[in-house]
């Protein structure tokens, strides 16, 4: 891969990053707050590629002024490369011992250095961003990882829930209040949560939501058990909105033996996949 090919691959990679950043595609990889940094990184890659191409192609665009003895009068023509030195002339020829001088190409035989062909592998992430749109982490990832709410905090001091009936809360917020605050800050309030269905170890459905610290690589699930009028017969990765009240029931996650809180469901409905699937 020569320098020009490297610049083209870099240009494609930067363009793919910018394209993903300007659409909702980036939400499948990173948190929404990282969008400005992705755009800046993509633009820097594009700028670096354009400058590399400019400097590589600039010698081909050089022209000599009119009246040069190599060109016709009043015209322009590409600048000619200087003729090679004759043998024995200057440092580039052979010396008396038949050795090549320092000014020649030495043992390179006129050929430039070749970059490793492994550089072509850089085009794989470009194709991945342009041609493949992987789904966000879902029930399979949730089943392979333990719930993210694992550490008890004593004492806990959660603020009161916002006004509303039911009040919308995040799955992580409800799980934290249910485990760390034993539902004190929830009380008898009705809450409404949105997440996807994943099958628990007992075959019953769980409500789950993936949480990210930075990107999808560190995504971990928050799981809630469902009692009462819980949905049944739904396929994994079905997104639902549930309304219910705090339940003091606790289960154990078989993956990491962490506690899974429950929600006493009063009603539920299936909803479209949200734009932002991570919390």
WONORHU-V631799 format. One record per residue. N is the residue number from 1. RES is the residue in one letter. PSI is psi in radians with two decimals (999 if undefined). OMEGA is omega in whole degrees, -180 to 180 (NA if undefined). NEAR is the number of other C-alpha atoms within 8 Angstrom. Layout:
BEGIN
n=N res=RES psi=PSI omega=OMEGA near=NEAR
n=N res=RES psi=PSI omega=OMEGA near=NEAR
END
This chain:
BEGIN
n=1 res=X psi=2.08 omega=179 near=10
n=2 res=X psi=3.13 omega=-175 near=7
n=3 res=X psi=-0.62 omega=-180 near=8
n=4 res=X psi=-0.70 omega=177 near=9
n=5 res=X psi=-0.67 omega=177 near=8
n=6 res=X psi=-0.74 omega=-180 near=10
n=7 res=X psi=-0.68 omega=180 near=13
n=8 res=X psi=-0.77 omega=178 near=10
n=9 res=X psi=-0.73 omega=179 near=11
n=10 res=X psi=-0.68 omega=178 near=12
n=11 res=X psi=-0.75 omega=178 near=13
n=12 res=X psi=-0.71 omega=179 near=10
n=13 res=X psi=-0.80 omega=178 near=14
n=14 res=X psi=-0.72 omega=178 near=14
n=15 res=X psi=-0.66 omega=178 near=11
n=16 res=X psi=-0.68 omega=178 near=12
n=17 res=X psi=-0.75 omega=179 near=13
n=18 res=X psi=-0.75 omega=179 near=12
n=19 res=X psi=-0.79 omega=179 near=8
n=20 res=X psi=-0.60 omega=-178 near=11
n=21 res=X psi=-0.54 omega=-178 near=13
n=22 res=X psi=-0.08 omega=176 near=7
n=23 res=X psi=-3.11 omega=179 near=7
n=24 res=X psi=0.02 omega=-179 near=9
n=25 res=X psi=-0.58 omega=-178 near=9
n=26 res=X psi=-0.35 omega=-180 near=11
n=27 res=X psi=-0.24 omega=177 near=10
n=28 res=X psi=-0.14 omega=-178 near=12
n=29 res=X psi=-0.69 omega=-173 near=10
n=30 res=X psi=3.00 omega=176 near=11
n=31 res=X psi=2.71 omega=-175 near=11
n=32 res=X psi=-0.52 omega=-179 near=7
n=33 res=X psi=-0.27 omega=180 near=5
n=34 res=X psi=0.03 omega=-177 near=8
n=35 res=X psi=-0.81 omega=179 near=10
n=36 res=X psi=-0.62 omega=180 near=8
n=37 res=X psi=-0.62 omega=177 near=7
n=38 res=X psi=-0.76 omega=179 near=11
n=39 res=X psi=-0.78 omega=179 near=12
n=40 res=X psi=-0.74 omega=180 near=8
n=41 res=X psi=-0.74 omega=178 near=10
n=42 res=X psi=-0.73 omega=179 near=14
n=43 res=X psi=-0.63 omega=177 near=11
n=44 res=X psi=-0.70 omega=177 near=9
n=45 res=X psi=-0.75 omega=179 near=12
n=46 res=X psi=-0.77 omega=180 near=14
n=47 res=X psi=-0.73 omega=179 near=8
n=48 res=X psi=-0.69 omega=179 near=11
n=49 res=X psi=-0.74 omega=-180 near=12
n=50 res=X psi=-0.76 omega=179 near=10
n=51 res=X psi=-0.67 omega=178 near=8
n=52 res=X psi=-0.78 omega=178 near=11
n=53 res=X psi=-0.66 omega=-180 near=11
n=54 res=X psi=-0.83 omega=-178 near=8
n=55 res=X psi=-0.51 omega=179 near=8
n=56 res=X psi=-0.60 omega=-178 near=9
n=57 res=X psi=-0.15 omega=-177 near=8
n=58 res=X psi=-0.72 omega=179 near=8
n=59 res=X psi=-0.51 omega=180 near=7
n=60 res=X psi=-0.31 omega=-177 near=6
n=61 res=X psi=-0.03 omega=-179 near=7
n=62 res=X psi=2.49 omega=179 near=8
n=63 res=X psi=2.68 omega=175 near=8
n=64 res=X psi=2.61 omega=-180 near=9
n=65 res=X psi=2.81 omega=179 near=7
n=66 res=X psi=2.55 omega=179 near=10
n=67 res=X psi=-0.04 omega=177 near=9
n=68 res=X psi=2.52 omega=-175 near=9
n=69 res=X psi=-0.29 omega=179 near=5
n=70 res=X psi=-0.26 omega=-175 near=4
n=71 res=X psi=2.89 omega=177 near=10
n=72 res=X psi=2.68 omega=-179 near=10
n=73 res=X psi=2.38 omega=177 near=7
n=74 res=X psi=0.13 omega=-177 near=6
n=75 res=X psi=3.14 omega=180 near=9
n=76 res=X psi=2.54 omega=174 near=10
n=77 res=X psi=2.71 omega=-180 near=7
n=78 res=X psi=2.55 omega=178 near=9
n=79 res=X psi=2.30 omega=180 near=7
n=80 res=X psi=2.55 omega=175 near=4
n=81 res=X psi=2.53 omega=179 near=4
n=82 res=X psi=2.55 omega=180 near=4
n=83 res=X psi=2.54 omega=179 near=4
n=84 res=X psi=2.62 omega=180 near=4
n=85 res=X psi=2.51 omega=177 near=8
n=86 res=X psi=2.70 omega=179 near=6
n=87 res=X psi=2.31 omega=178 near=7
n=88 res=X psi=-0.16 omega=-179 near=9
n=89 res=X psi=2.25 omega=174 near=8
n=90 res=X psi=-2.81 omega=-177 near=7
n=91 res=X psi=-0.25 omega=-174 near=10
n=92 res=X psi=-0.22 omega=-178 near=13
n=93 res=X psi=-2.99 omega=179 near=14
n=94 res=X psi=2.50 omega=178 near=12
n=95 res=X psi=-3.05 omega=-175 near=9
n=96 res=X psi=-0.37 omega=-179 near=5
n=97 res=X psi=0.07 omega=179 near=5
n=98 res=X psi=0.21 omega=179 near=6
n=99 res=X psi=2.62 omega=-180 near=7
n=100 res=X psi=2.46 omega=-178 near=10
n=101 res=X psi=3.02 omega=-178 near=11
n=102 res=X psi=-0.40 omega=-174 near=8
n=103 res=X psi=-0.21 omega=-180 near=9
n=104 res=X psi=-2.92 omega=-178 near=9
n=105 res=X psi=-0.09 omega=178 near=8
n=106 res=X psi=-2.38 omega=-177 near=9
n=107 res=X psi=0.17 omega=-177 near=4
n=108 res=X psi=-0.21 omega=178 near=7
n=109 res=X psi=0.57 omega=176 near=6
n=110 res=X psi=0.05 omega=-179 near=5
n=111 res=X psi=2.45 omega=178 near=5
n=112 res=X psi=2.98 omega=178 near=5
n=113 res=X psi=2.47 omega=177 near=4
n=114 res=X psi=2.32 omega=177 near=6
n=115 res=X psi=2.69 omega=-179 near=7
n=116 res=X psi=2.47 omega=180 near=6
n=117 res=X psi=-0.30 omega=179 near=6
n=118 res=X psi=-0.32 omega=178 near=5
n=119 res=X psi=-0.41 omega=179 near=9
n=120 res=X psi=-0.30 omega=178 near=7
n=121 res=X psi=-0.30 omega=178 near=6
n=122 res=X psi=-0.30 omega=-179 near=8
n=123 res=X psi=-0.26 omega=-179 near=9
n=124 res=X psi=-0.83 omega=177 near=7
n=125 res=X psi=-0.50 omega=177 near=8
n=126 res=X psi=-0.84 omega=179 near=12
n=127 res=X psi=-0.62 omega=179 near=9
n=128 res=X psi=-0.72 omega=-179 near=9
n=129 res=X psi=-0.59 omega=-175 near=11
n=130 res=X psi=-0.61 omega=-171 near=8
n=131 res=X psi=-0.41 omega=-175 near=6
n=132 res=X psi=2.32 omega=177 near=7
n=133 res=X psi=1.44 omega=-177 near=8
n=134 res=X psi=2.58 omega=178 near=5
n=135 res=X psi=2.83 omega=175 near=5
n=136 res=X psi=2.81 omega=178 near=7
n=137 res=X psi=2.38 omega=-175 near=11
n=138 res=X psi=-2.43 omega=-172 near=9
n=139 res=X psi=-0.61 omega=180 near=13
n=140 res=X psi=-0.81 omega=179 near=8
n=141 res=X psi=-0.63 omega=179 near=10
n=142 res=X psi=-0.60 omega=180 near=15
n=143 res=X psi=-0.36 omega=-179 near=10
n=144 res=X psi=-0.21 omega=-177 near=7
n=145 res=X psi=2.63 omega=177 near=10
n=146 res=X psi=2.79 omega=180 near=14
n=147 res=X psi=2.54 omega=-173 near=15
n=148 res=X psi=-0.35 omega=-179 near=7
n=149 res=X psi=1.69 omega=-171 near=10
n=150 res=X psi=-0.28 omega=-172 near=7
n=151 res=X psi=2.18 omega=177 near=4
n=152 res=X psi=2.41 omega=180 near=6
n=153 res=X psi=2.06 omega=-179 near=6
n=154 res=X psi=2.25 omega=-10 near=5
n=155 res=X psi=2.89 omega=178 near=4
n=156 res=X psi=2.64 omega=-177 near=7
n=157 res=X psi=1.44 omega=-178 near=5
n=158 res=X psi=2.45 omega=178 near=7
n=159 res=X psi=2.82 omega=178 near=5
n=160 res=X psi=2.68 omega=177 near=6
n=161 res=X psi=2.64 omega=177 near=7
n=162 res=X psi=2.92 omega=179 near=5
n=163 res=X psi=2.75 omega=178 near=5
n=164 res=X psi=2.70 omega=177 near=6
n=165 res=X psi=1.87 omega=-3 near=7
n=166 res=X psi=2.82 omega=179 near=9
n=167 res=X psi=2.32 omega=-180 near=12
n=168 res=X psi=2.23 omega=177 near=8
n=169 res=X psi=2.71 omega=176 near=9
n=170 res=X psi=2.70 omega=179 near=9
n=171 res=X psi=-0.72 omega=179 near=14
n=172 res=X psi=-0.70 omega=-180 near=11
n=173 res=X psi=-0.79 omega=180 near=8
n=174 res=X psi=-0.78 omega=-179 near=9
n=175 res=X psi=-0.71 omega=180 near=14
n=176 res=X psi=-0.78 omega=180 near=10
n=177 res=X psi=-0.65 omega=-178 near=14
n=178 res=X psi=-0.64 omega=-177 near=15
n=179 res=X psi=-0.85 omega=-173 near=11
n=180 res=X psi=-0.45 omega=-177 near=11
n=181 res=X psi=0.07 omega=-178 near=12
n=182 res=X psi=0.55 omega=176 near=8
n=183 res=X psi=0.14 omega=-177 near=13
n=184 res=X psi=-0.76 omega=-178 near=8
n=185 res=X psi=-0.16 omega=177 near=10
n=186 res=X psi=-0.76 omega=179 near=11
n=187 res=X psi=-2.36 omega=180 near=7
n=188 res=X psi=0.19 omega=-179 near=6
n=189 res=X psi=2.57 omega=173 near=10
n=190 res=X psi=2.36 omega=-179 near=11
n=191 res=X psi=2.72 omega=-180 near=12
n=192 res=X psi=2.18 omega=-176 near=12
n=193 res=X psi=2.66 omega=178 near=11
n=194 res=X psi=2.30 omega=178 near=10
n=195 res=X psi=-3.06 omega=179 near=11
n=196 res=X psi=2.74 omega=-178 near=14
n=197 res=X psi=2.35 omega=171 near=16
n=198 res=X psi=2.57 omega=-176 near=15
n=199 res=X psi=2.26 omega=179 near=12
n=200 res=X psi=3.05 omega=-178 near=9
n=201 res=X psi=-0.42 omega=179 near=6
n=202 res=X psi=0.12 omega=-180 near=5
n=203 res=X psi=-0.06 omega=179 near=6
n=204 res=X psi=2.67 omega=-179 near=8
n=205 res=X psi=2.54 omega=172 near=12
n=206 res=X psi=2.63 omega=171 near=12
n=207 res=X psi=2.22 omega=-175 near=12
n=208 res=X psi=2.76 omega=175 near=15
n=209 res=X psi=2.37 omega=180 near=14
n=210 res=X psi=2.39 omega=177 near=14
n=211 res=X psi=2.48 omega=-178 near=11
n=212 res=X psi=2.46 omega=168 near=13
n=213 res=X psi=-0.67 omega=-179 near=6
n=214 res=X psi=-1.05 omega=-174 near=7
n=215 res=X psi=3.13 omega=-176 near=10
n=216 res=X psi=-0.39 omega=-179 near=10
n=217 res=X psi=-0.48 omega=180 near=5
n=218 res=X psi=0.31 omega=-179 near=8
n=219 res=X psi=2.40 omega=177 near=11
n=220 res=X psi=2.59 omega=-177 near=13
n=221 res=X psi=2.62 omega=165 near=14
n=222 res=X psi=2.16 omega=-173 near=14
n=223 res=X psi=2.48 omega=176 near=13
n=224 res=X psi=2.32 omega=171 near=13
n=225 res=X psi=2.71 omega=-177 near=12
n=226 res=X psi=2.21 omega=175 near=12
n=227 res=X psi=-3.12 omega=180 near=9
n=228 res=X psi=-2.33 omega=-178 near=7
n=229 res=X psi=0.97 omega=-177 near=8
n=230 res=X psi=2.59 omega=178 near=11
n=231 res=X psi=2.67 omega=180 near=7
n=232 res=X psi=2.51 omega=177 near=6
n=233 res=X psi=0.16 omega=179 near=4
n=234 res=X psi=2.53 omega=178 near=7
n=235 res=X psi=2.67 omega=175 near=7
n=236 res=X psi=2.60 omega=180 near=9
n=237 res=X psi=0.16 omega=172 near=9
n=238 res=X psi=2.23 omega=-179 near=9
n=239 res=X psi=2.29 omega=-179 near=12
n=240 res=X psi=2.77 omega=174 near=13
n=241 res=X psi=2.10 omega=-177 near=12
n=242 res=X psi=2.54 omega=176 near=12
n=243 res=X psi=2.30 omega=-178 near=13
n=244 res=X psi=-2.89 omega=-178 near=12
n=245 res=X psi=2.91 omega=-179 near=12
n=246 res=X psi=2.43 omega=174 near=14
n=247 res=X psi=2.41 omega=-180 near=10
n=248 res=X psi=0.11 omega=179 near=9
n=249 res=X psi=2.46 omega=-179 near=6
n=250 res=X psi=2.42 omega=174 near=8
n=251 res=X psi=3.02 omega=180 near=9
n=252 res=X psi=2.36 omega=177 near=8
n=253 res=X psi=2.12 omega=-178 near=11
n=254 res=X psi=-0.30 omega=-178 near=8
n=255 res=X psi=-0.85 omega=-178 near=8
n=256 res=X psi=0.18 omega=177 near=8
n=257 res=X psi=0.42 omega=177 near=8
n=258 res=X psi=2.81 omega=-178 near=12
n=259 res=X psi=2.43 omega=176 near=12
n=260 res=X psi=2.02 omega=178 near=13
n=261 res=X psi=2.91 omega=-179 near=15
n=262 res=X psi=2.77 omega=174 near=14
n=263 res=X psi=2.28 omega=177 near=12
n=264 res=X psi=1.80 omega=-171 near=13
n=265 res=X psi=2.31 omega=174 near=14
n=266 res=X psi=-0.64 omega=179 near=11
n=267 res=X psi=2.81 omega=178 near=9
n=268 res=X psi=2.81 omega=175 near=11
n=269 res=X psi=2.61 omega=178 near=7
n=270 res=X psi=2.43 omega=-177 near=8
n=271 res=X psi=2.77 omega=177 near=7
n=272 res=X psi=2.80 omega=177 near=6
n=273 res=X psi=2.18 omega=-178 near=6
n=274 res=X psi=2.78 omega=178 near=5
n=275 res=X psi=-0.78 omega=179 near=5
n=276 res=X psi=1.80 omega=-176 near=6
n=277 res=X psi=-0.25 omega=-179 near=11
n=278 res=X psi=2.70 omega=173 near=8
n=279 res=X psi=999 omega=NA near=9
END
